[in-house]
């Protein structure tokens, strides 16, 4: 059973930085896609970034490109989201998520992250205006 546990959220001033971590366990397949999505109050969930084990390809939503970086440390079974130059519109509940495709998944061929099968409990990121 895949389990995901986020940590590292909090409040930071505009233009500040935060690094979210997600401890992952229960993966048995060589193929997986892991990433982050977020949901602000009264708004729909939106993909933030994701990474594929097939080829280490990544996908970022346009509004975070150049500011956020998604990465994994397999030796620590941990997924990260490094967020720089944070803006008030980044305020949301952030979720670590994963899916286990049956075959290779190359994110460069996709318009967005795939649908996820697993996600964590969420962690708050607040950037006051």
Sine and cosine of phi, psi and omega as CSV:
sin_phi,cos_phi,sin_psi,cos_psi,sin_omega,cos_omega
0.00,0.00,0.84,-0.55,0.01,-1.00
-0.95,0.32,0.74,-0.68,0.07,-1.00
-0.78,-0.62,0.63,-0.78,-0.05,-1.00
-0.72,-0.69,0.78,-0.63,-0.03,-1.00
-0.75,-0.66,0.89,-0.45,-0.04,-1.00
-1.00,0.04,0.42,-0.91,0.13,-0.99
-0.41,-0.91,0.28,-0.96,0.12,-0.99
0.98,-0.20,0.04,1.00,0.00,-1.00
-0.96,0.27,-0.07,-1.00,0.03,-1.00
0.48,-0.88,-0.29,-0.96,0.02,-1.00
-0.93,-0.37,0.68,-0.74,0.00,-1.00
-0.59,-0.80,0.53,-0.85,0.01,-1.00
-0.95,0.32,0.43,-0.90,0.07,-1.00
-0.78,0.62,0.61,-0.79,-0.06,-1.00
0.97,0.25,0.04,1.00,0.06,-1.00
-0.99,0.11,-0.07,-1.00,-0.07,-1.00
-0.76,-0.65,0.49,-0.87,0.13,-0.99
-0.58,-0.81,0.46,-0.89,0.08,-1.00
-0.80,-0.60,0.91,-0.42,0.06,-1.00
-1.00,0.03,0.59,-0.81,0.07,-1.00
-0.84,-0.54,0.47,-0.88,0.03,-1.00
-0.64,-0.77,0.92,-0.40,0.03,-1.00
-0.99,0.13,0.83,-0.55,-0.09,-1.00
-0.94,-0.35,0.61,-0.79,0.07,-1.00
-0.48,-0.88,0.37,-0.93,0.09,-1.00
1.00,-0.04,0.07,1.00,0.03,-1.00
-0.97,0.24,0.74,-0.67,0.05,-1.00
-0.85,-0.53,-0.09,1.00,-0.03,-1.00
-0.97,-0.25,0.51,-0.86,0.07,-1.00
-0.96,0.27,-0.35,0.94,-0.01,-1.00
-0.98,-0.22,0.81,-0.59,0.10,-0.99
-0.38,-0.92,0.40,-0.92,0.15,-0.99
-0.82,-0.57,0.80,-0.60,0.01,-1.00
-0.84,-0.54,0.45,-0.90,-0.04,-1.00
-0.08,-1.00,-0.25,-0.97,-0.04,-1.00
-0.73,-0.68,0.66,-0.75,0.24,-0.97
-0.79,-0.61,0.25,-0.97,-0.05,-1.00
-0.64,-0.76,0.36,-0.93,0.04,-1.00
-0.59,-0.80,0.86,-0.52,0.07,-1.00
-1.00,-0.07,0.41,-0.91,0.00,-1.00
-0.82,0.58,0.78,-0.63,0.04,-1.00
0.97,0.23,0.09,1.00,-0.02,-1.00
-0.86,-0.52,0.29,-0.96,0.02,-1.00
-0.98,0.21,0.37,-0.93,0.10,-0.99
-0.90,0.44,0.55,-0.84,0.06,-1.00
-0.63,-0.78,0.63,-0.78,0.07,-1.00
-0.91,0.40,0.61,-0.79,0.05,-1.00
-0.95,-0.30,-0.79,0.61,-0.03,-1.00
-0.24,-0.97,0.42,-0.91,0.07,-1.00
-0.47,-0.88,0.27,-0.96,-0.07,-1.00
-0.61,-0.79,0.65,-0.76,-0.02,-1.00
-0.95,-0.31,0.66,-0.75,0.04,-1.00
-0.96,0.29,-0.32,0.95,-0.05,-1.00
-0.86,0.51,-0.76,0.65,-0.10,-1.00
-0.61,-0.79,0.27,0.96,-0.05,-1.00
0.87,0.50,0.38,0.92,0.06,-1.00
-0.95,0.32,0.45,-0.89,-0.02,-1.00
-0.76,-0.65,0.32,-0.95,0.11,-0.99
-0.68,-0.73,0.66,-0.75,0.05,-1.00
-0.76,-0.65,0.61,-0.79,0.14,-0.99
-0.94,0.34,0.48,-0.88,-0.16,-0.99
-0.84,0.55,-0.63,0.78,-0.12,-0.99
-0.94,0.33,-0.22,0.97,-0.02,-1.00
-0.92,-0.40,-0.08,1.00,0.00,-1.00
-0.85,0.53,0.71,-0.70,-0.01,-1.00
1.00,0.08,-0.22,0.98,0.01,-1.00
-0.92,-0.40,-0.58,0.82,-0.05,-1.00
-0.95,-0.32,0.52,-0.85,0.07,-1.00
-0.71,-0.71,0.79,-0.61,0.05,-1.00
-0.97,-0.24,0.67,-0.74,-0.04,-1.00
-0.38,-0.92,0.36,-0.93,0.06,-1.00
-0.85,-0.53,0.48,-0.88,0.18,-0.98
-0.86,-0.51,0.99,-0.10,-0.09,-1.00
-0.89,0.46,-0.58,0.82,-0.02,-1.00
-0.88,0.47,-0.41,0.91,0.00,-1.00
-0.94,-0.34,0.09,1.00,-0.03,-1.00
0.77,0.64,0.71,0.71,-0.11,-0.99
-0.77,-0.64,0.66,-0.75,0.11,-0.99
-0.96,-0.29,0.64,-0.77,-0.02,-1.00
-0.84,-0.54,0.43,-0.90,0.22,-0.98
-0.71,-0.70,0.96,-0.27,0.04,-1.00
-1.00,-0.01,0.83,-0.56,-0.10,-1.00
-0.87,-0.50,0.87,-0.49,0.02,-1.00
-0.89,-0.46,0.31,-0.95,0.02,-1.00
0.75,0.66,0.77,0.64,-0.07,-1.00
-0.91,0.41,0.55,-0.84,-0.04,-1.00
-0.84,-0.54,0.39,-0.92,0.02,-1.00
-0.82,0.58,-0.55,0.84,0.00,-1.00
-0.95,0.32,-0.10,0.99,0.11,-0.99
-0.99,0.10,-0.13,0.99,0.01,-1.00
-0.88,0.47,0.82,-0.57,-0.05,-1.00
-0.04,-1.00,0.14,-0.99,0.19,-0.98
-1.00,0.01,0.85,-0.52,-0.05,-1.00
-0.98,-0.20,0.72,-0.69,-0.02,-1.00
-0.88,-0.47,0.71,-0.70,0.20,-0.98
-0.99,0.12,0.65,-0.76,-0.10,-1.00
-0.55,-0.83,0.31,-0.95,-0.03,-1.00
-0.45,-0.89,0.44,-0.90,0.18,-0.98
-0.64,-0.77,0.45,-0.89,-0.03,-1.00
-0.87,-0.49,1.00,-0.03,-0.01,-1.00
-0.94,0.33,0.36,-0.93,-0.02,-1.00
-0.98,0.22,-0.41,0.91,-0.03,-1.00
-0.72,-0.69,-0.09,-1.00,0.02,-1.00
-0.86,0.51,0.56,-0.83,0.01,-1.00
-0.72,-0.69,0.91,-0.42,0.02,-1.00
-0.95,-0.31,0.90,-0.44,-0.13,-0.99
-0.95,0.32,-0.34,0.94,0.03,-1.00
-0.90,0.43,-0.28,0.96,-0.01,-1.00
-0.99,-0.12,0.04,1.00,-0.08,-1.00
-0.93,-0.38,0.46,-0.89,0.04,-1.00
-1.00,0.07,-0.29,0.96,0.00,-1.00
-0.34,-0.94,0.04,-1.00,0.04,-1.00
-0.94,0.33,0.44,-0.90,0.04,-1.00
-0.95,0.30,0.23,-0.97,0.10,-1.00
-0.92,0.39,0.62,-0.78,-0.04,-1.00
-0.99,-0.11,0.50,-0.87,0.06,-1.00
-0.98,-0.18,-0.38,0.92,-0.08,-1.00
-0.70,-0.72,0.54,-0.84,0.11,-0.99
-0.44,-0.90,0.32,-0.95,-0.01,-1.00
-1.00,0.08,-0.21,-0.98,-0.08,-1.00
-0.99,0.11,-0.21,0.98,0.02,-1.00
1.00,-0.07,0.49,-0.87,0.02,-1.00
-0.60,-0.80,0.67,-0.75,-0.12,-0.99
-0.99,0.13,0.70,-0.71,0.16,-0.99
-0.84,-0.54,0.83,-0.56,-0.04,-1.00
-0.81,-0.58,0.79,-0.61,0.05,-1.00
-0.82,-0.57,0.98,-0.19,-0.08,-1.00
-0.93,0.37,0.52,-0.85,0.01,-1.00
-1.00,0.02,0.00,0.00,0.00,0.00
